[in-house]
Amino acid sequence: MEQKVRRLLFLIKQDAGLYLIISLFIFLFILFFQPFPSGKSDPNNWLLIVAGFAAIIYMVLILVRIFLRLVIRDKEQIYDEPYIHSGIEEFFIWLLCSVATSFYLRYAGSVYLTFYITFKVVLICLIAPLIVRFYDRLKMLKQENEALLREKESLQQTIHDYEMDNQNKTIEFVSDNINEKVIVQLSDVILVRSADNYVEIIYLEGTEIKRSIIRSTLKSVELQLKPYTGFIRCHRTAIVNRYHIQDVNRKFGNYSLTMKGNEEEIPVSRQYLFKIKNLE
């Protein structure tokens, strides 16, 4: 019971400001444009009549929205999500506002209800559900956007953790004839590039840059490095470690990379340009 009361108070408080703004807007609209005659009411009391009209719409908004969230929705649904899967809510708001305000104008405002007057009541009462509908749409899009951002952050963190774990591993580059091999930590590999029938491995050893050459192909090395997302093929002759890229250079429409601790520029082919641009 206590939980239901808290839920009820939460629902009342959640959009009460919106309902107040809608009611105030309708109050000012009627007061300014005067779509209804004052009937037999004292002009001094007409302001109170209009305020009562707006108050009815305010109460209908609260009652309909809470009723649908507490009764029509399934227990497993989140109650503070906008209910916009159908027009049931908007229809009830429009219908009850139209009926209640029509009776109010007739018996409290002493306004004779012609077809034209009733038509104007119906149109004015249509303002509330339209604003509510628009508000719910915006709210739903905001929630979806926040959910997507959270999912993106989670995926980015997962990828980052995975890459960091892999970067702390060692890798063994072995020559085709298995007579030569280079064992180096993944995070220390700066780049690998081909040199005829050999590949040159440039890596850090402490604070010094080392170079080792083994007889192999860049294709074999690329397959070996494929599980590790930190490595990017930037040219038919080079694979670089993205964490060692210092600058992405552009000269006369041609791109190249400058690696940390290595002044030599590494060319970037057009077919790999998209991946490199995403790093900028």
N, C-alpha and C positions, 0 to 999 in steps of 0.2 A: 504494500500500500504506500509506504514511504517513498519507494522508488518511483511509483506512478505519479505521486505528487511532485517529486523533483523533476520528473520528465515533463509534467504539465507546466510547471513554472518556467522550465527551460524553453519550451515551445512558445509560451506567451512572450517571454523576454526576447527571444531570438529575432523575430521580425516585427516587433511592436513599433519600432521606429519607422519602418516602411509603411505600415498601416496608418500611422499618424500622418505621415507625409501625404499619402493618397487622400486621406480624409480632409486634410487641410487644403489640398489642391482643389478638391471638389467644392469645399466650402467657399473658397475665394472665387472659383469659376461661377458658381451660382450667384454669389453676391455681386460680382462685377457685371456679368452678362444678363442676369435676371431672366432666365428662361421661363419662369413660372410667375403667374400673377399672384399678388399677395392675398387674394381672396377677401374674406371678411376679417382677416387678422388686422390687429392694430399695427400700424407701421413700426411702432416702437418695439413690438414683439416679433417682427419678421426676422430680425437678426437671430433670435433664439430659435425660430423655426428652421432656418437654414443650418444653424449649428446642430440641431437635432437630426437633420437629414444626414449631415456628415458623420455624426456619432453613430447612426444606424449602420452606415457602411463600415465604419471602424469595427463595430461589434460583430457584424456578419463576417468580415475578413478573419477575425480571431477565431470565432466559433467554427467556421467551415474548415479552416486550415488545421486546427487542432483536432477536430472530429475525424477528418480523413487520415491524419497521421496516427491517431490512437486506435481507430476502429477498422478502417478499410485496409490499411497496410498490414502485411504479414508481420508476425512478431520478430522475424529474423532480419527485417529491413532496418536500415539506419534511419531514424526518424528525422534527423536534421538535414537529410538530403532532399533536394527539391522534388516534388511529386509532379512530374510533367510527362508521364508515359501516356496519358490520355487527357482529354479536356474535361474530365469529371469535376475536378476542383473548380476550374474557371466557370463551368456551367452552373454549378450550385451557387457560387458567389454572385454571378450575374442574376440568376433567377430569384434568389432570396433578397438581394438588394432591390431589385425591381419591384417585387411584391411588397416588401416591407415599407419602402419609401413611398410607394403609391398610396397605400393605406394611411401612412403618416401624413402625407400632404392633404389627403381628403378629410381626415377626421381631426388632425391636430392643426393643420394649416388652413382648413376650410377652403381648399382649392377644388373647384369643380373639375373633375377629370374627363376631359374630352379625349378623343383619339389622338389628337395632335399633342396634347399635354402628356399623355401616357407614352407616346412615341419618344418624346424628349426625355422622359424619366428613364426609359429603357436605354437610350443612347448614353446618357450620363452615367448610368450604372455599369455600362460596358467599359468605362475607363478603368475601374478597379481591377477586373480580371485581366485586362490587357497589360496593365503595368505589372501585375503579379506574374503573368506569364513571361514577360520580358526579363523581369528580375530573376526568376527561376532559371531561365536559360543562361543568363550571365553567371549565376551561381554555379550551375552545373559545369559550364565550360571552365570556370576558375578551378573547381575541384578536380576536373580531369587534367587540367594543365599542371596543378600542383602534384597530382599523382604521377604524371609522366616525368616531372622534374625529379621527384623522389626516386623513381625507377631508374632514371638516367644516372643520378648520383650514385645509386647502389651499384649499377653496372660498371660505372667508371672506377669506383672503389675496388670492386672485384677484379677488374682488369689490372688496376694498379698493383694490387696485392699479388696477383698472379705473376705480373712482370717482375716485381721486386724479388719474389721467391726464385724465379728463374735466373735473374741477374746474379744471384748469390751462388749459383752453381758453376761448376767447371765444365769445360768442353774440351774434347780431344780431337784435334785435326790430324788425320792420318793420311799419308801419301798413298798413291795408287799401288806402289810396290811394297807398302807397309814397312818400309825401312826407315821412314822419317815420320815423326809425329810432334805436334806442338800441343801441350796441355796448358790452358789458360783459363782464368776465371771469366765468365761471360760478361760481367760488368766492365772488365778491362779491355775487351775487344773494341777497337775504334773502327776499323774497317777491314774488309777483305777485298782484294782486287786481283784480277787475272793478269798474268804476264806470260803470254804464249801458252806453253803446256804446264805452267806452274801457277800457283796462287801465292800472293804475298799477304801475310797476316800482320797487320799493324796493331799493336796492343800496348797497354801500360804494364810496366813492371815496377811497382812502387810509384815513383814520380817520373821515371824515365820511359821514353817511348822506344819500344823494341820492334824489330822487324824480323819475321821468319818466312822463309820460302820453302814450300813443299811441292812435290810433283802431284798435281791434282787439277780438277776443273772447277770453275766457279759454280757450275750447275750442281756438282756433288756437294760443295760447301753450302749452297743455297738450300738444298734438301735437308742438310744436317741442321741448319739454323731455322728452318721453317716453323718448328713448334714454338719458337721464341719470338714474340711479337715486337720486341724492341729492335729487330733488324729489318732493314728496308732495302730492297734492290732499287738503286737510283740510276743505274746505267748498265749496259750489257757487260761492262768490265768491273763493276764495283757494287759491293753491299756494305752499307754503313749501319752503325749503331746509333739510333735516334737520340740516345742520351748523351752522345758525344758531339752532336751537331752544334756548332757555335753560331753560324750565320747561314742564311739562305741568300745567295747573291743573284742579282739579275743584271745582265749587261747586254744591251741590244737584242732583247727578247730571248736570250739564252740564260739558263739557270745553272748555278753551280753551288756546291756546299763547301764551307770552311769548317773543318773539324777542330775540336779543342786540342791545342798543343801541336797542331800540324798546319803550317801556313799554306800548304799545297791545296789548290782548289780541285774538288772532285766534280766532274761533269754530271749533269742530270739530263737524261733522255726525255723526249716529249711523252713517250708512253708511260713513264713513271712520274711525270710532272704532277699529276693530281694528288698522289700520295704525299709528295713533298710539300705542296701548297697547303695541305691540311695541317702541316706542322707549324706553319707560320702563325 
